[in-house]
């Protein structure tokens, strides 16, 4: 007898409104502080990506690692 495994929910159902509300709530309701903290986090993660990209050899990645520049 086979047991069916439930498929995980796809990631494209991300709730942007809930994520924004959560970020603001984490900053005691201050949307400016939430925006600042998200900018700091984005910069940190961008720097981390660049650092990790530098650790991967070009031969291994075959130049496939391209950063998408966001506006």
Steps between C-alpha positions, in 0.01 A plus 500: 500500500650831390481810715462829316739774601357850507672737260648812661330827421672686214715799596319727254225553757718741699282750686673835456248687714552263791879520463486882500275501806737260676803719421321809633385314811858385565598869509233592756263632233750746348491461119808721451703282737368192319612641164843584640545153648396337173751714307776400744402133465494526120847658493636235735358219288627660177850522648475138614400388149799683353732342758366152427519554124867587540555167676356297211747430222407621153575153366247349738227750434596544132415866536135411562471715813352829389356750746171647400513872565178626650384858451 
